[in-house]
Amino acid sequence: MKIQDYLKQRKMMCDGAFGTYFAEKYGVQELPESFNTTRPEWMRQIHKEYLEAGAVLLRTNTFAANRRTLGCGEEGLRENIRAAWENVLQAAAECGRVPGEDCFPAGDIGPLPDRLGWEEEEVYREYRLIADALTEAGADILIFETFHDTEDILPVIKDLKKERELFVAVQFCVNQHGYSNAGISARRLLEDAAQSGVIDAAGFNCGIGPGHLCRILRKTEQPEGIFLTAMPNAGYPKYMEKRKVFSNNAAYFAGKMAEIGKGNVAFLGGCCGTAPAFIAEMCKTADLSAVTAGEKKREAAVRSGAGKESGFWQGKAAGRKLIAVELSPPPGADDDKVMQAAYLLKNKKVDVVTFPDSPSGRTRADSVLMAMKVRQETGLCVMPHICCRDKNAIAMRSQLLGAYVNDIRNLLVVTGDPVPTLMRQDVKSVFNFDSVGLMKIIRELNQEEFAEEPMAFGGALNQGRPNLEAEIRRAEKKMAQGASFFLTQPVFTQKAADRVKEVKERTGARILCGIMPLVSLRNALFMKNEMAGIEVDEEVIGCFSPQMSREEGEAAGVQIAKRVMEMTQGFADGYYFSIPFNRVYLLDQILEL
């Protein structure tokens, strides 16, 4: 029997938490996955207890089974996963259960550790290796659980579904307010899963207790086309002697799960702290009559917003090159120079003024607050940069809401430079997510909070990245989340211009080409030797000499800028001027105003 056929008859009772019950039962603090091959009898005993309690779906003990966590190679990981699968099958046999009839073994996959330390290609390969090992062992049900979004796993799921018949469930981890660590709401997470076309079931596990999950599900509309899962924690743990300890509240848990079970939930189970006794209590109280997933799949991709357009390019003549100018917020409290530069730009043909967010990980005045002051005092269209280095999802959403109520409607979203090495002992980066993750948050705010006038946002384009294919794929990801423009790194050479052109041709993105009028030999050498990803060749360096006056250096920089504009004239949608030391008066000579 396929799992879909079982779900036509009744809801699926799942097992509880393997890891916390393992630690409680055997008094061992090591990961239970590390015992799949060495103590299989321990693993089988836990599976049997959940079966005897009433569980029908059993997850393999592979939540943390990956090469980095287990410290093993590919074959070692495959051996571990095969053993985990055999432990489930043996436990079922010892309980007289028949897989596919009165029990359903499922391969369990959790998030990779230290995600930001992995390259995208590594992430795909690792999840694919885990999934292949499970399916080769015999799994035709895969459960991806405790994820913040689908970004890392969706490519793997799509490829797996092309090759074999699988039932795939994805469970997300949200907080008490219904948001994941990526800042995405429960509603959006379910909708993204439904719109994927390859996820069969989606829901929530871990992070919250049953009471909070009950409230979240009550106000979250279930999208059509997927089964809904609910596997919360037993509650919230206390820490005793550096160990997580959950209360023995099986009756309370079962009561709340009975409330959840009255809704359109197809899978009921538990996460951290839910021992077999919790599952037994649930079986006494839960309504297990069948529910069905809707037949109709959602068709339309998510739009970034439904209201009027607010991008800085709106109302501009078609075909005219857009002009963005960067002003660097001050490193101290004196903002005279940046305000003088802003007033100079007021009467020039500038479409938007941008403000970097503490570039190179060094403190400057807040980009949003600086943008607000310039907008209020000059009336210029402003666009602060927002980077992911310094704030978690809660603080980031607060900042975005604050920017919006102060009439800021354009943002440049960047991952951000790391904190300088010498500062890292005292200052820690956050990097709760990268620029794509932050774009998801803004996209969601555009649909929920800013629907009448959604924010326009774009991303950075690093044409100097050695692997241009990876940069193009990343640009496409950003565009899928709603990015409507890109600002490039400064272009100095024909090679860099050609790479920008290739990105433009292959993605169709709106691109403002980075222009930096260097102003001295020292400035040029610094950019060549100190700024990663920016190519300054010897021809550019040769335009300067140590004997040049300030005016001569600036004149050389103006000519270089004009030459780059000629290189990119045929494909650039506009230009993004980053002028050293806020010398914006050079625009008059560059643009011949």
C-alpha positions in Angstrom: 0.0 0.0 0.0 1.2 3.5 -0.8 1.2 6.1 1.9 -1.3 8.1 -0.2 -3.7 5.2 -0.1 -3.3 4.9 3.7 -4.1 8.6 4.1 -7.4 8.2 2.2 -8.4 5.9 5.1 -7.1 7.7 8.2 -4.5 10.1 9.5 -1.0 9.0 10.1 0.3 8.7 13.6 4.0 9.3 13.6 6.7 8.5 16.2 8.3 11.0 18.5 11.8 12.4 19.2 14.5 9.8 18.7 17.4 12.0 19.9 16.1 13.3 23.2 14.5 9.9 24.1 17.8 8.2 23.3 19.7 10.5 25.7 17.1 10.0 28.4 16.9 6.2 28.0 20.6 5.4 27.8 22.2 8.4 29.5 24.5 9.0 26.5 25.2 12.6 25.3 26.8 11.6 21.9 24.6 11.8 18.8 22.4 8.7 18.5 23.3 8.6 14.8 26.9 7.6 15.7 25.5 4.3 17.3 23.6 3.1 14.2 26.3 0.6 13.4 27.8 -0.1 16.8 24.7 -0.5 19.0 21.9 -1.5 16.6 20.0 -3.2 19.4 19.6 0.2 21.1 18.2 1.7 17.9 15.8 -1.1 17.3 14.5 -1.0 20.9 13.5 2.7 20.6 11.8 2.1 17.2 9.9 -0.8 18.8 8.7 1.3 21.7 7.3 3.9 19.4 5.6 1.2 17.3 4.1 -0.4 20.5 2.9 3.0 21.6 0.8 3.3 18.4 3.1 5.0 15.8 2.6 3.9 12.2 5.2 6.1 10.6 8.8 5.5 11.8 11.6 7.9 10.9 15.1 6.5 10.5 17.7 7.7 13.0 19.5 9.8 10.4 18.5 13.4 11.3 22.2 14.4 11.8 23.7 11.8 9.4 26.0 13.8 7.2 29.7 13.6 6.6 30.7 16.7 8.5 28.7 15.9 11.7 29.7 12.2 11.7 33.3 13.0 10.7 33.3 10.3 8.0 33.7 9.8 4.3 31.1 9.0 1.7 31.2 5.2 2.2 31.1 5.6 6.0 28.0 7.8 5.6 26.3 5.2 3.3 27.1 2.4 5.8 25.6 4.4 8.6 22.4 5.2 6.7 22.0 1.6 5.5 22.3 0.4 9.1 19.7 3.0 10.2 17.3 1.7 7.6 17.9 -2.0 8.6 17.3 -1.1 12.2 13.8 0.3 11.4 12.9 -2.8 9.3 14.2 -5.2 12.0 12.2 -3.4 14.7 9.1 -3.6 12.6 9.6 -7.3 12.0 10.1 -7.9 15.7 6.8 -6.2 16.4 5.1 -8.2 13.7 4.5 -5.2 11.5 4.6 -5.2 7.7 6.1 -2.2 6.0 3.5 -0.7 3.5 0.6 -2.3 5.4 0.5 -1.4 9.1 3.8 0.7 9.3 5.6 3.1 7.0 9.4 3.5 7.4 10.6 6.9 6.3 14.1 8.3 5.6 14.8 11.3 7.9 17.0 14.2 6.7 17.9 17.2 8.8 19.7 20.5 8.0 23.4 20.6 7.4 25.5 22.1 10.3 27.0 25.6 9.9 25.2 26.1 6.6 27.0 29.4 5.7 30.3 27.5 5.7 29.2 25.4 2.7 29.3 26.3 -1.0 26.0 25.9 -2.9 27.4 23.0 -4.9 28.6 21.2 -1.7 25.1 21.6 -0.2 23.5 20.0 -3.2 26.0 17.1 -3.3 25.6 16.4 0.5 21.8 16.3 0.5 21.8 14.3 -2.7 24.3 11.8 -1.2 22.1 11.4 1.9 18.9 11.0 -0.1 20.4 8.6 -2.5 21.7 6.4 0.4 18.3 6.3 1.9 16.4 5.5 -1.3 19.0 2.9 -2.4 18.5 1.2 1.0 14.8 1.0 0.2 13.1 4.3 1.4 10.3 5.6 -0.8 9.2 8.2 1.8 11.6 11.0 2.7 11.0 13.6 5.4 13.1 16.7 5.4 12.6 18.3 8.8 13.5 21.3 10.9 14.2 23.6 7.9 13.8 27.3 7.7 12.9 27.4 4.0 13.1 25.2 0.9 16.0 26.9 -0.8 18.7 24.3 -0.2 16.6 21.2 -0.6 14.2 22.0 -3.4 16.8 21.3 -6.2 17.5 17.9 -4.7 13.8 17.1 -4.3 13.1 18.1 -7.9 15.9 15.9 -9.3 14.9 12.9 -7.1 11.3 13.1 -8.2 12.4 13.0 -11.8 14.2 9.8 -11.3 12.0 7.7 -8.9 8.6 7.6 -7.3 8.8 9.2 -3.9 6.6 10.7 -1.2 8.4 13.8 0.1 7.4 15.7 3.3 9.1 18.9 4.4 8.7 20.2 7.9 9.7 23.7 8.9 10.9 25.1 12.2 9.1 28.3 13.3 9.0 30.4 16.5 6.0 31.2 18.7 5.0 34.0 16.4 5.0 31.7 13.3 8.2 32.8 11.6 11.3 30.7 10.7 14.8 31.8 11.4 14.9 33.0 7.7 12.1 35.4 8.7 9.5 33.6 6.6 5.9 33.2 7.9 4.2 29.8 8.4 1.7 30.8 5.7 4.4 31.5 3.2 6.4 28.4 4.0 3.3 26.2 3.3 2.5 28.1 0.1 6.1 27.8 -1.1 5.9 24.0 -0.5 2.6 23.7 -2.4 3.8 25.8 -5.3 6.9 23.7 -5.7 4.9 21.0 -7.4 7.2 18.2 -5.9 6.5 18.4 -2.2 3.6 16.0 -1.1 3.3 17.1 2.6 4.5 20.1 4.6 4.1 21.4 8.1 6.0 22.1 11.3 8.2 20.4 13.8 10.6 21.5 16.5 11.0 25.1 17.8 7.6 25.4 19.5 5.3 23.5 21.8 1.8 22.2 20.9 -0.1 25.2 22.2 1.7 27.7 20.0 1.5 25.4 17.0 -2.2 25.0 17.6 -2.6 28.8 17.4 -0.4 29.2 14.4 -2.3 26.5 12.4 -5.7 28.0 13.5 -4.8 31.2 11.7 -2.9 29.8 8.8 -4.8 28.8 5.7 -3.7 25.4 4.3 -2.8 25.6 0.6 -4.3 23.0 -1.7 -2.3 20.2 -3.1 -0.4 19.0 0.0 -1.0 17.1 3.2 -0.4 18.9 6.4 2.0 17.7 9.2 2.2 18.7 12.9 5.0 17.4 15.1 5.8 20.0 17.8 8.1 19.7 20.7 6.8 18.5 24.1 7.1 22.1 25.2 10.0 24.3 26.1 13.0 22.7 27.8 14.8 23.7 31.0 18.5 23.4 31.3 19.8 21.2 34.1 23.5 20.4 34.4 24.0 21.6 30.8 21.3 19.2 29.5 18.0 20.0 28.0 15.2 18.5 30.1 11.6 18.4 29.0 8.6 18.1 31.3 6.7 14.9 31.5 3.5 16.5 30.2 2.2 13.7 28.0 -1.4 14.3 28.9 -1.3 18.0 28.2 0.6 17.4 24.9 -2.0 14.9 23.8 -4.8 17.3 24.6 -3.3 20.0 22.5 -2.6 17.6 19.7 -6.2 16.4 19.8 -7.2 20.1 19.1 -4.7 20.2 16.2 -6.0 16.9 15.0 -9.5 18.3 14.6 -8.2 20.4 11.7 -7.1 19.3 8.3 -3.9 17.7 9.6 -2.8 14.4 8.0 0.3 13.6 10.1 0.4 13.8 13.9 3.6 13.2 15.9 6.2 14.8 18.1 9.6 16.3 18.1 12.1 17.1 21.0 11.0 15.7 24.3 8.2 13.4 23.0 8.9 10.0 24.3 6.8 6.9 23.5 4.4 7.7 26.3 3.4 10.9 24.4 2.5 8.9 21.3 0.5 6.5 23.4 -1.5 9.3 25.0 -2.1 10.9 21.5 -3.5 7.6 20.2 -6.1 7.7 23.0 -7.4 11.2 22.3 -6.6 12.1 18.6 -9.3 12.0 15.9 -7.6 9.8 13.2 -10.4 9.9 10.7 -9.1 10.6 7.1 -8.4 14.0 5.6 -7.5 14.5 1.9 -5.1 16.9 0.3 -6.7 19.2 -2.2 -6.5 18.1 -5.8 -5.8 21.5 -7.3 -2.1 22.6 -7.3 -1.3 26.2 -7.0 -0.2 27.5 -10.4 1.1 31.0 -10.2 4.5 31.9 -8.9 4.6 34.4 -6.0 4.6 38.0 -7.1 6.8 40.4 -5.2 3.9 42.8 -4.6 0.4 43.7 -5.8 0.2 47.5 -5.4 1.6 50.4 -7.3 5.2 50.3 -8.4 7.7 52.2 -6.3 11.0 51.6 -8.0 13.3 54.6 -8.6 13.1 54.0 -12.3 9.3 54.6 -12.4 8.3 57.6 -14.5 11.6 57.8 -16.3 11.8 58.1 -20.1 12.2 54.8 -21.8 15.7 54.1 -22.9 17.3 56.8 -20.7 20.2 55.6 -18.7 19.5 55.5 -15.0 21.9 57.2 -12.6 22.6 56.0 -9.1 25.2 57.7 -6.9 26.6 56.3 -3.7 27.2 58.5 -0.7 29.2 57.0 2.2 27.7 57.6 5.6 30.3 59.2 8.0 32.4 57.0 10.4 31.7 59.5 13.1 29.0 62.0 14.2 29.9 64.8 11.8 27.7 64.5 8.7 28.6 67.9 7.1 30.5 66.4 4.2 27.9 63.8 3.2 25.1 66.4 3.5 27.0 68.9 1.4 27.4 66.1 -1.2 23.7 65.4 -1.0 22.7 69.0 -1.6 25.1 69.1 -4.7 23.2 66.1 -6.1 19.8 67.7 -5.6 19.9 69.6 -8.8 21.6 67.0 -10.9 20.0 64.3 -13.1 20.3 61.6 -10.4 17.6 59.0 -10.1 18.6 57.6 -6.7 21.2 58.1 -4.0 22.5 55.0 -2.2 24.1 54.5 1.2 26.3 51.5 2.0 25.7 49.6 5.2 29.1 49.7 7.1 31.1 48.3 4.2 34.2 46.1 5.0 32.6 45.4 8.4 33.7 48.8 9.9 31.3 51.1 11.7 29.6 54.0 9.9 26.4 55.8 10.5 23.4 53.6 10.0 22.5 53.4 6.3 18.7 53.6 6.8 18.9 56.6 9.2 21.3 58.4 6.9 19.0 57.8 4.0 16.1 59.1 5.9 17.8 62.3 6.8 19.0 63.0 3.2 15.5 62.3 1.9 13.8 64.5 4.5 16.2 67.4 4.0 16.8 67.3 0.2 13.8 65.4 -1.2 16.2 63.1 -3.1 15.1 59.5 -3.9 17.2 57.4 -1.6 18.1 53.7 -1.4 19.9 52.4 1.7 22.0 49.2 1.4 20.8 46.5 3.9 23.4 43.8 4.8 22.8 40.6 6.7 26.0 40.6 8.8 24.8 42.5 11.9 21.1 41.6 12.6 19.0 38.6 13.1 15.6 38.1 11.4 13.7 39.9 14.2 15.9 43.0 14.1 15.9 42.9 10.3 12.1 42.9 10.0 12.0 45.8 12.6 14.5 47.8 10.5 12.5 47.2 7.3 9.2 48.2 9.0 10.9 51.4 10.3 12.3 52.2 6.9 8.9 51.8 5.3 7.0 54.0 7.8 9.6 56.7 7.0 8.8 56.5 3.3 11.8 54.6 2.1 10.7 52.5 -0.9 14.0 51.3 -2.5 16.6 48.9 -1.0 19.8 47.3 -2.1 20.1 43.9 -0.4 23.6 42.5 0.2 25.0 39.7 2.3 27.7 42.0 3.6 31.4 41.9 4.2 32.7 39.9 7.2 34.0 41.6 10.3 37.8 42.3 9.9 39.9 39.5 11.4 41.5 41.7 14.2 38.0 42.6 15.5 36.5 39.1 15.6 37.4 38.4 19.2 35.2 41.3 20.3 32.7 41.7 17.5 30.7 38.7 16.2 28.9 38.5 12.8 25.3 37.4 12.8 24.6 36.2 9.2 21.3 34.8 10.2 20.8 34.4 6.4 22.3 35.7 3.2 20.9 38.3 0.7 18.6 35.8 -1.0 17.1 34.9 2.4 16.6 38.6 3.2 14.9 39.1 -0.1 12.4 36.5 0.9 11.5 38.5 3.9 11.1 41.6 1.9 9.0 39.8 -0.7 6.7 38.6 2.1 6.4 42.0 3.7 5.5 43.4 0.2 2.6 40.9 0.1 1.4 41.4 3.7 2.4 44.8 5.1 3.4 46.8 2.1 0.9 45.5 -0.5 -0.5 49.0 -1.4 3.0 50.3 -2.2 5.6 47.5 -2.2 9.3 48.2 -1.8 11.5 47.8 -4.8 14.7 46.0 -4.0 17.7 44.8 -5.9 21.0 43.0 -5.4 24.7 43.3 -6.0 26.4 41.7 -8.9 30.0 40.6 -8.6 31.1 40.1 -12.2 34.7 39.5 -11.0 33.7 36.3 -9.3 35.9 33.5 -10.7 33.0 31.2 -11.4 30.6 33.4 -13.5 28.2 30.6 -13.8 27.7 30.5 -10.1 27.1 34.3 -10.1 24.5 34.0 -12.8 22.7 31.3 -10.9 22.7 33.4 -7.8 21.4 36.4 -9.8 18.5 34.2 -11.1 17.7 33.2 -7.5 17.5 36.8 -6.5 15.3 37.6 -9.4 13.0 34.7 -8.4 12.6 36.3 -5.0 11.6 39.7 -6.6 14.9 41.5 -7.2 14.2 44.0 -9.9 17.6 45.5 -10.5 21.3 44.9 -9.9 24.3 47.2 -9.2 27.6 45.8 -10.2 31.1 46.0 -8.7 33.1 48.8 -10.4 34.1 48.0 -14.0 37.6 49.1 -15.2 38.4 46.6 -18.0 36.9 45.3 -21.2 37.0 41.8 -19.7 34.8 42.9 -16.7 32.4 44.8 -19.1 32.1 41.6 -21.2 31.2 39.6 -18.1 28.5 42.1 -17.2 27.2 41.9 -20.7 27.0 38.1 -20.5 24.9 38.3 -17.3 22.6 40.8 -18.9 22.1 38.6 -22.0 21.5 35.4 -20.1 19.2 36.8 -17.3 17.5 39.8 -18.9 18.1 41.7 -15.6 18.0 45.5 -15.2 21.7 46.3 -14.6 23.3 49.5 -13.5 27.0 49.2 -14.2 29.4 50.2 -11.5 31.6 53.3 -12.3 34.3 54.4 -9.9 36.3 57.5 -11.0 39.6 56.8 -9.3 41.3 60.1 -8.1 44.9 59.2 -7.5 47.6 56.6 -7.9 47.2 55.7 -4.2 43.5 55.3 -4.7 44.0 53.1 -7.8 46.7 50.9 -6.1 44.4 50.4 -3.1 41.5 49.2 -5.3 43.8 46.9 -7.2 45.5 45.3 -4.1 43.0 45.6 -1.3 39.5 45.1 -2.8 38.6 41.5 -3.6 36.6 41.0 -6.8 37.5 44.2 -8.5 39.9 44.0 -11.4 42.1 47.1 -11.9 44.6 46.4 -14.7 48.0 48.0 -15.3 46.5 50.2 -18.0 44.4 51.9 -15.4 47.3 52.2 -13.0 49.4 53.7 -15.8 46.9 56.6 -16.0 48.2 58.0 -12.7 51.6 59.1 -11.4 52.8 60.1 -7.9 53.5 63.6 -9.1 49.9 64.4 -10.2 48.0 67.2 -8.5 44.6 66.6 -7.1 43.0 68.1 -10.2 45.1 66.0 -12.5 44.3 62.8 -10.7 40.6 63.6 -10.8 40.8 64.4 -14.5 42.4 61.0 -15.1 39.6 59.3 -13.2 37.0 61.2 -15.2 38.5 59.9 -18.5 38.6 56.3 -17.2 34.9 56.6 -16.1 33.9 57.9 -19.6 35.8 55.0 -21.2 34.0 52.5 -19.1 30.6 54.1 -20.0 31.5 53.7 -23.7 32.3 50.1 -23.2 29.0 49.4 -21.5 26.8 51.8 -23.5 25.2 49.0 -25.6 23.8 46.9 -22.7 23.8 48.8 -19.4 20.5 50.1 -18.2 22.3 52.8 -16.2 25.3 53.6 -14.1 26.1 53.3 -10.4 28.7 55.9 -9.4 30.8 55.2 -6.4 33.0 58.2 -6.2 35.9 58.1 -3.7 35.6 60.5 -0.7 32.1 61.6 -1.8 33.5 63.9 -4.5 30.2 64.0 -6.4 31.1 67.3 -8.2 33.0 65.1 -10.6 29.6 64.0 -12.1 29.5 67.3 -13.9 32.5 66.4 -15.9 31.7 62.7 -16.4 28.1 63.3 -17.5 28.9 66.6 -19.0 26.0 68.3 -17.2 
